[in-house]
Amino acid sequence: MNETEKEEVGKVAGGVAGALSGARIGSMIPVPVLGTFLGAVAGGVVGSEVGKRVGKAFINAGNAFVSTMKDDEPVSS
């Protein structure tokens, strides 16, 4: 998986998580549908930008962890 693909995965995951949490927060606005919609849009934008940066780090950390667990050689001290 190259760096662009990692950014895209993080962007999508962050956008979805941001939209869901933004919709939840936006539903506190007393206008029935408008608050939820605006919260979801704002949360999606912020979440996708954060996800682009953070997602790559999570994927790299996961790959490092898995490759460490696959290593058959004992650790020498």
Summary of the structure (lengths in Angstrom):
residues: 77
radius of gyration: 18.1
end to end distance: 33.1
largest distance: 64.1
contacts: 220
relative contact order: 0.19
helix: 79%
strand: 0%
